């Protein structure tokens, strides 16, 4: 059970970070979901928005943070 402490701390920190993001979401930059390369389709009765480039950038940032934490 000694190896269980560190993953629980990391999961707790991730939950705190997610809570902060949710609580400060209205203050996030408006361009974050509207980058060039994000897919947005608007039709008469249909609307689709898929932030492809935004997802790639967020994934790269999270990967960089995880890589730095492993070192």
N, CA, C and O atoms as CSV, one atom per row, in Angstrom:
chain,resi,resn,atom,element,x,y,z
A,1,UNK,N,N,0.810,-1.196,0.000
A,1,UNK,CA,C,0.000,0.000,0.000
A,1,UNK,C,C,0.855,1.263,0.000
A,1,UNK,O,O,0.319,2.366,-0.107
A,2,UNK,N,N,2.173,1.123,0.118
A,2,UNK,CA,C,3.026,2.303,0.145
A,2,UNK,C,C,3.040,3.014,-1.199
A,2,UNK,O,O,3.212,4.232,-1.244
A,3,UNK,N,N,2.864,2.289,-2.289
A,3,UNK,CA,C,2.898,2.892,-3.614
A,3,UNK,C,C,1.605,3.580,-3.997
A,3,UNK,O,O,1.507,4.122,-5.098
A,4,UNK,N,N,0.623,3.577,-3.137
A,4,UNK,CA,C,-0.678,4.164,-3.453
A,4,UNK,C,C,-0.735,5.657,-3.164
A,4,UNK,O,O,-1.571,6.362,-3.731
A,5,UNK,N,N,0.134,6.148,-2.298
A,5,UNK,CA,C,0.091,7.552,-1.881
A,5,UNK,C,C,0.364,8.537,-3.009
A,5,UNK,O,O,-0.375,9.507,-3.178
A,6,UNK,N,N,1.407,8.296,-3.772
A,6,UNK,CA,C,1.779,9.233,-4.837
A,6,UNK,C,C,0.705,9.359,-5.915
A,6,UNK,O,O,0.374,10.483,-6.294
A,7,UNK,N,N,0.143,8.258,-6.429
A,7,UNK,CA,C,-0.930,8.420,-7.421
A,7,UNK,C,C,-2.149,9.155,-6.859
A,7,UNK,O,O,-2.803,9.909,-7.580
A,8,UNK,N,N,-2.455,8.943,-5.588
A,8,UNK,CA,C,-3.584,9.659,-4.995
A,8,UNK,C,C,-3.309,11.157,-4.903
A,8,UNK,O,O,-4.211,11.965,-5.125
A,9,UNK,N,N,-2.091,11.529,-4.581
A,9,UNK,CA,C,-1.734,12.945,-4.532
A,9,UNK,C,C,-1.828,13.564,-5.918
A,9,UNK,O,O,-2.351,14.668,-6.069
A,10,UNK,N,N,-1.325,12.862,-6.937
A,10,UNK,CA,C,-1.378,13.378,-8.304
A,10,UNK,C,C,-2.822,13.521,-8.760
A,10,UNK,O,O,-3.175,14.528,-9.374
A,11,UNK,N,N,-3.666,12.529,-8.471
A,11,UNK,CA,C,-5.074,12.616,-8.856
A,11,UNK,C,C,-5.763,13.764,-8.130
A,11,UNK,O,O,-6.605,14.447,-8.712
A,12,UNK,N,N,-5.416,13.982,-6.872
A,12,UNK,CA,C,-5.979,15.101,-6.123
A,12,UNK,C,C,-5.580,16.436,-6.715
A,12,UNK,O,O,-6.406,17.342,-6.826
A,13,UNK,N,N,-4.318,16.566,-7.096
A,13,UNK,CA,C,-3.863,17.806,-7.724
A,13,UNK,C,C,-4.539,18.039,-9.062
A,13,UNK,O,O,-4.858,19.176,-9.410
A,14,UNK,N,N,-4.760,16.962,-9.817
A,14,UNK,CA,C,-5.472,17.096,-11.089
A,14,UNK,C,C,-6.918,17.535,-10.872
A,14,UNK,O,O,-7.451,18.328,-11.648
A,15,UNK,N,N,-7.550,17.021,-9.823
A,15,UNK,CA,C,-8.920,17.440,-9.519
A,15,UNK,C,C,-8.972,18.908,-9.105
A,15,UNK,O,O,-9.892,19.633,-9.484
A,16,UNK,N,N,-7.982,19.343,-8.327
A,16,UNK,CA,C,-7.931,20.753,-7.937
A,16,UNK,C,C,-7.729,21.631,-9.168
A,16,UNK,O,O,-8.372,22.672,-9.304
A,17,UNK,N,N,-6.834,21.212,-10.067
A,17,UNK,CA,C,-6.599,21.976,-11.294
A,17,UNK,C,C,-7.861,22.031,-12.149
A,17,UNK,O,O,-8.186,23.080,-12.706
A,18,UNK,N,N,-8.570,20.916,-12.257
A,18,UNK,CA,C,-9.812,20.904,-13.036
A,18,UNK,C,C,-10.855,21.814,-12.394
A,18,UNK,O,O,-11.593,22.503,-13.098
A,19,UNK,N,N,-10.919,21.821,-11.082
A,19,UNK,CA,C,-11.846,22.712,-10.381
A,19,UNK,C,C,-11.518,24.180,-10.618
A,19,UNK,O,O,-12.419,25.001,-10.793
A,20,UNK,N,N,-10.240,24.508,-10.625
A,20,UNK,CA,C,-9.839,25.887,-10.902
A,20,UNK,C,C,-10.178,26.295,-12.324
A,20,UNK,O,O,-10.616,27.420,-12.561
A,21,UNK,N,N,-9.979,25.391,-13.268
A,21,UNK,CA,C,-10.309,25.690,-14.662
A,21,UNK,C,C,-11.804,25.931,-14.815
A,21,UNK,O,O,-12.219,26.854,-15.517
A,22,UNK,N,N,-12.611,25.104,-14.160
A,22,UNK,CA,C,-14.064,25.254,-14.266
A,22,UNK,C,C,-14.525,26.558,-13.613
A,22,UNK,O,O,-15.404,27.238,-14.142
A,23,UNK,N,N,-13.941,26.905,-12.478
A,23,UNK,CA,C,-14.389,28.111,-11.789
A,23,UNK,C,C,-13.914,29.389,-12.484
A,23,UNK,O,O,-14.573,30.423,-12.379
A,24,UNK,N,N,-12.784,29.335,-13.190
A,24,UNK,CA,C,-12.294,30.512,-13.892
A,24,UNK,C,C,-12.570,30.447,-15.392
A,24,UNK,O,O,-11.998,31.228,-16.151
A,25,UNK,N,N,-13.431,29.537,-15.833
A,25,UNK,CA,C,-13.715,29.357,-17.258
A,25,UNK,C,C,-14.245,30.621,-17.932
A,25,UNK,O,O,-13.860,30.889,-19.070
A,26,UNK,N,N,-15.105,31.408,-17.292
A,26,UNK,CA,C,-15.567,32.627,-17.971
A,26,UNK,C,C,-14.445,33.637,-18.225
A,26,UNK,O,O,-14.575,34.497,-19.096
A,27,UNK,N,N,-13.356,33.541,-17.481
A,27,UNK,CA,C,-12.256,34.485,-17.647
A,27,UNK,C,C,-11.191,33.992,-18.623
A,27,UNK,O,O,-10.206,34.693,-18.860
A,28,UNK,N,N,-11.368,32.802,-19.193
A,28,UNK,CA,C,-10.415,32.293,-20.177
A,28,UNK,C,C,-10.491,33.132,-21.449
A,28,UNK,O,O,-11.532,33.717,-21.748
A,29,UNK,N,N,-9.401,33.192,-22.189
A,29,UNK,CA,C,-9.427,33.992,-23.432
A,29,UNK,C,C,-10.476,33.473,-24.407
A,29,UNK,O,O,-10.708,32.269,-24.511
A,30,UNK,N,N,-11.100,34.396,-25.112
A,30,UNK,CA,C,-12.168,34.006,-26.033
A,30,UNK,C,C,-11.623,33.340,-27.285
A,30,UNK,O,O,-12.363,32.625,-27.961
A,31,UNK,N,N,-10.354,33.550,-27.618
A,31,UNK,CA,C,-9.773,32.950,-28.813
A,31,UNK,C,C,-9.407,31.491,-28.609
A,31,UNK,O,O,-9.037,30.816,-29.570
A,32,UNK,N,N,-9.497,30.983,-27.385
A,32,UNK,CA,C,-9.032,29.631,-27.091
A,32,UNK,C,C,-9.780,28.565,-27.883
A,32,UNK,O,O,-9.160,27.584,-28.293
A,33,UNK,N,N,-11.049,28.705,-28.112
A,33,UNK,CA,C,-11.801,27.725,-28.884
A,33,UNK,C,C,-12.022,28.122,-30.321
A,33,UNK,O,O,-12.751,27.449,-31.050
A,34,UNK,N,N,-11.395,29.217,-30.742
A,34,UNK,CA,C,-11.621,29.722,-32.097
A,34,UNK,C,C,-10.310,29.932,-32.851
A,34,UNK,O,O,-10.137,30.938,-33.539
A,35,UNK,N,N,-9.404,28.991,-32.719
A,35,UNK,CA,C,-8.123,29.078,-33.416
A,35,UNK,C,C,-8.284,28.646,-34.866
A,35,UNK,O,O,-9.214,27.909,-35.194
A,36,UNK,N,N,-7.377,29.101,-35.744
A,36,UNK,CA,C,-7.424,28.608,-37.127
A,36,UNK,C,C,-7.204,27.087,-37.138
A,36,UNK,O,O,-6.248,26.595,-36.539
A,37,UNK,N,N,-8.053,26.376,-37.791
A,37,UNK,CA,C,-7.980,24.916,-37.823
A,37,UNK,C,C,-9.062,24.261,-36.990
A,37,UNK,O,O,-9.284,23.056,-37.105
A,38,UNK,N,N,-9.742,25.032,-36.151
A,38,UNK,CA,C,-10.890,24.499,-35.418
A,38,UNK,C,C,-12.063,24.393,-36.385
A,38,UNK,O,O,-12.305,25.305,-37.177
A,39,UNK,N,N,-12.784,23.292,-36.322
A,39,UNK,CA,C,-13.859,23.023,-37.270
A,39,UNK,C,C,-15.166,23.586,-36.729
A,39,UNK,O,O,-15.585,23.249,-35.621
A,40,UNK,N,N,-15.797,24.432,-37.502
A,40,UNK,CA,C,-17.077,25.010,-37.113
A,40,UNK,C,C,-18.002,24.995,-38.320
A,40,UNK,O,O,-17.727,25.634,-39.336
A,41,UNK,N,N,-19.103,24.257,-38.198
A,41,UNK,CA,C,-20.076,24.131,-39.279
A,41,UNK,C,C,-21.419,24.609,-38.754
A,41,UNK,O,O,-21.904,24.125,-37.732
A,42,UNK,N,N,-22.016,25.562,-39.458
A,42,UNK,CA,C,-23.336,26.077,-39.076
A,42,UNK,C,C,-24.262,25.941,-40.277
A,42,UNK,O,O,-23.995,26.491,-41.346
A,43,UNK,N,N,-25.340,25.212,-40.095
A,43,UNK,CA,C,-26.365,25.042,-41.128
A,43,UNK,C,C,-27.692,25.558,-40.575
A,43,UNK,O,O,-27.728,26.157,-39.500
A,44,UNK,N,N,-28.756,25.332,-41.293
A,44,UNK,CA,C,-30.067,25.819,-40.856
A,44,UNK,C,C,-30.460,25.265,-39.486
A,44,UNK,O,O,-30.695,26.029,-38.549
A,45,UNK,N,N,-30.530,23.958,-39.371
A,45,UNK,CA,C,-30.958,23.334,-38.119
A,45,UNK,C,C,-29.838,22.551,-37.445
A,45,UNK,O,O,-30.095,21.665,-36.631
A,46,UNK,N,N,-28.607,22.880,-37.784
A,46,UNK,CA,C,-27.488,22.075,-37.297
A,46,UNK,C,C,-26.285,22.972,-37.043
A,46,UNK,O,O,-25.973,23.860,-37.836
A,47,UNK,N,N,-25.625,22.726,-35.936
A,47,UNK,CA,C,-24.417,23.481,-35.612
A,47,UNK,C,C,-23.406,22.521,-34.993
A,47,UNK,O,O,-23.733,21.776,-34.070
A,48,UNK,N,N,-22.167,22.544,-35.510
A,48,UNK,CA,C,-21.119,21.665,-35.014
A,48,UNK,C,C,-19.853,22.486,-34.813
A,48,UNK,O,O,-19.420,23.208,-35.711
A,49,UNK,N,N,-19.273,22.371,-33.642
A,49,UNK,CA,C,-17.994,23.040,-33.363
A,49,UNK,C,C,-17.065,22.014,-32.740
A,49,UNK,O,O,-17.332,21.502,-31.652
A,50,UNK,N,N,-15.968,21.715,-33.434
A,50,UNK,CA,C,-14.964,20.781,-32.928
A,50,UNK,C,C,-13.623,21.503,-32.887
A,50,UNK,O,O,-13.028,21.745,-33.937
A,51,UNK,N,N,-13.134,21.853,-31.699
A,51,UNK,CA,C,-11.884,22.608,-31.575
A,51,UNK,C,C,-10.660,21.712,-31.744
A,51,UNK,O,O,-9.993,21.382,-30.763
A,52,UNK,N,N,-10.365,21.321,-32.966
A,52,UNK,CA,C,-9.288,20.379,-33.259
A,52,UNK,C,C,-7.921,20.925,-32.869
A,52,UNK,O,O,-7.181,20.254,-32.149
A,53,UNK,N,N,-7.568,22.113,-33.321
A,53,UNK,CA,C,-6.256,22.694,-33.029
A,53,UNK,C,C,-6.134,23.024,-31.546
A,53,UNK,O,O,-5.063,22.853,-30.963
A,54,UNK,N,N,-7.204,23.490,-30.935
A,54,UNK,CA,C,-7.186,23.777,-29.504
A,54,UNK,C,C,-6.904,22.502,-28.717
A,54,UNK,O,O,-6.125,22.526,-27.763
A,55,UNK,N,N,-7.523,21.394,-29.100
A,55,UNK,CA,C,-7.272,20.117,-28.430
A,55,UNK,C,C,-5.822,19.681,-28.597
A,55,UNK,O,O,-5.217,19.166,-27.656
A,56,UNK,N,N,-5.261,19.882,-29.785
A,56,UNK,CA,C,-3.866,19.509,-30.017
A,56,UNK,C,C,-2.915,20.341,-29.162
A,56,UNK,O,O,-1.947,19.812,-28.615
A,57,UNK,N,N,-3.185,21.636,-29.045
A,57,UNK,CA,C,-2.329,22.502,-28.234
A,57,UNK,C,C,-2.428,22.134,-26.759
A,57,UNK,O,O,-1.409,22.067,-26.071
A,58,UNK,N,N,-3.630,21.896,-26.268
A,58,UNK,CA,C,-3.799,21.502,-24.862
A,58,UNK,C,C,-3.124,20.170,-24.600
A,58,UNK,O,O,-2.506,19.993,-23.551
A,59,UNK,N,N,-3.225,19.232,-25.527
A,59,UNK,CA,C,-2.569,17.937,-25.384
A,59,UNK,C,C,-1.051,18.089,-25.341
A,59,UNK,O,O,-0.383,17.428,-24.547
A,60,UNK,N,N,-0.503,18.957,-26.191
A,60,UNK,CA,C,0.945,19.181,-26.188
A,60,UNK,C,C,1.407,19.800,-24.879
A,60,UNK,O,O,2.463,19.437,-24.361
A,61,UNK,N,N,0.628,20.729,-24.338
A,61,UNK,CA,C,0.991,21.359,-23.063
A,61,UNK,C,C,0.943,20.347,-21.933
A,61,UNK,O,O,1.846,20.308,-21.097
A,62,UNK,N,N,-0.100,19.525,-21.898
A,62,UNK,CA,C,-0.199,18.502,-20.847
A,62,UNK,C,C,0.924,17.485,-20.985
A,62,UNK,O,O,1.491,17.053,-19.982
A,63,UNK,N,N,1.255,17.096,-22.217
A,63,UNK,CA,C,2.358,16.157,-22.425
A,63,UNK,C,C,3.678,16.743,-21.956
A,63,UNK,O,O,4.486,16.037,-21.353
A,64,UNK,N,N,3.909,18.021,-22.222
A,64,UNK,CA,C,5.130,18.682,-21.769
A,64,UNK,C,C,5.201,18.731,-20.248
A,64,UNK,O,O,6.259,18.493,-19.666
A,65,UNK,N,N,4.091,19.034,-19.610
A,65,UNK,CA,C,4.066,19.077,-18.145
A,65,UNK,C,C,4.334,17.693,-17.567
A,65,UNK,O,O,5.105,17.556,-16.617
A,66,UNK,N,N,3.708,16.674,-18.131
A,66,UNK,CA,C,3.921,15.314,-17.633
A,66,UNK,C,C,5.367,14.876,-17.864
A,66,UNK,O,O,5.938,14.198,-17.010
A,67,UNK,N,N,5.970,15.242,-18.985
A,67,UNK,CA,C,7.362,14.909,-19.272
A,67,UNK,C,C,8.283,15.592,-18.273
A,67,UNK,O,O,9.251,14.992,-17.805
A,68,UNK,N,N,7.985,16.850,-17.942
A,68,UNK,CA,C,8.818,17.567,-16.968
A,68,UNK,C,C,8.677,16.986,-15.565
A,68,UNK,O,O,9.640,16.969,-14.799
A,69,UNK,N,N,7.478,16.509,-15.226
A,69,UNK,CA,C,7.277,15.915,-13.901
A,69,UNK,C,C,7.969,14.570,-13.760
A,69,UNK,O,O,8.334,14.181,-12.650
A,70,UNK,N,N,8.157,13.854,-14.853
A,70,UNK,CA,C,8.816,12.559,-14.795
A,70,UNK,C,C,10.319,12.692,-14.578
A,70,UNK,O,O,10.947,11.772,-14.053
A,71,UNK,N,N,10.893,13.793,-14.963
A,71,UNK,CA,C,12.337,13.975,-14.828
A,71,UNK,C,C,12.734,14.257,-13.419
A,71,UNK,O,O,13.919,14.435,-13.136
